[in-house]
Amino acid sequence: MSIVAIDSDLGSRGAEVAQQAAGGLDYRLVRGAEIFTEAARRYKLPEEQIRRAFASPPLLDFSRSKRAHARACYGAVLLENLLEDGVVYHGFDAHRWVVGVSHAVRVRITAELELRAASHGEAAGLRLPAALKAVKASDAYRQNDDSPFNTGTAEPDLTLDSGDLGVSDAAARIVALARKRCFAPMSYSQKQMRKIELESRVQAELLAIDPQARVALKGMTATVKLIVERQPSEVHVKRLRRRALAIDEVEEVEVQVVVDKLGGFIGTNR
Amino acid sequence: MSRVLEVAVIDDEPIVGKRLQSLLGRAAYKIETFTDPRAAIARIDEKDFDIVISDIVMGEVDGIRVLEHVLSRTPRAKVIMITGYAMMSMARRAMDRGAFDFIAKPFKPDELRQVVERAAAELGEAVDGET
C-alpha cells in the first residue's frame, strides 16, 4: 500500500477529496489537525504555537527559531504516522516531507480562484470579498520561499482541478493512481521513509536546544551542523550530542561547527 | 519438505556474486552467479529460475531489460533489483515493470535475506533452517 500526500489550495475542497480517496483505497486518513494535537502533547508545546508555525502569512511576533522548532515537531509526528503504509495525509507540508519516497503519491488539488473563494467563504462564514482576499493571501504565501507550502521545483505526481472534475472524480483519479504498481512500497523506499522519519525526530529534539542545529543522517550516524557567529562551548556541544544519542536508533553523533565570522572558520568536533 | 529454489544472481562486479552466494548459501537455494548480463539472459532462456537478483546498471545491458526478459519467460519468478545508483524514478520504473522488490546498495546481509525469504514465501516455498 502506498502513501498519498495531498496538498490543496485554500478553498479547493482538498479535505473532501482526501476523505473520499481514503475511503476508496480503504486507507487511514490523517489530517493536519490531529498532528497538531499529538505534536503538542509529545513535545510539550502549546498546540497554538504549533498551529502558528504554519500561519499564512507568518505572524510577526513569532520568532523564526520557534517556528522552525514547531514545524520540526509537527514533521516528526507526521512522519511517524506515515511510516505505516496505507495512509492518506491531507495537511501542511504534504509534499515536502515525502520528497524522494517512491511509494508516496504526491497530489495537488486546486481550482479556479473565484470557485475557491466561494467555497472558502461558505466554509468559513465569510462574505465573498473577504474570502477572495483570504484565498489570494494564501496563494501568495504559498509562493514565498519561507513558506512550508513552497516545494521548490518538486512537481507533484498528480494535479487535479476539483472545480472541473468534482470531488468524487478527483478522488477516483487518486485511487486509480495510488493502486499502480510503481507506487508499491519496496525495501528502498521504506528504508528512505525510516531515514526521513528518524532525521526529523532528531531534528525536533535538537532544535529545542539550539535553533541553529541542522541534522542529516547517514546510516545510524547523525551529523549535526551548526552555523554560528561564535564557537559554542564544549558543554553545549556535549548536550547536543547527548540529546541525539538518547534517541534509540542513533548510534553515533558528529557535531560540525561552522563559525560564520572572519571569512569562515570551520571546526569539527567528534 | 520444500523444494530447492533456483536463484540467479546477476551483477557485473564479481565480489557481489560471491558475497550473495555466501549469504544465501543454504540447502534451500541453488545459486548461479553471472557477471555478464548477456550470459545470464542466455541461461535464463535455458532454465526457469524462481528468484533472480539483478543489478540495474551493468554497462550495455541494464537490469530492467533483464527483469522484463525473466518475467516474459517465467511470469511467476520473483525478480529483486539491487543498485548503487538508487533514484526514485528508477525504483518506480522497476516496480512498474514487475520487480518484486528494489534494494539500494549498500545493504545489510539481513535485509536481502529477508527479501529473498519473502519472495520464497510468495512462491509458496517456506525456507528451511540453516544447513
Interface residues (C-beta under 8 A of the other chain):
Chain A: G100 V101 S102 K180 R181 C182 F183 A184 M186 S187 Y188 S189 K191
Chain B: A86 M88 A91 R92 R93 M95 D96 G98 A99 D101 F102 I103 A104 F107 E111 V115
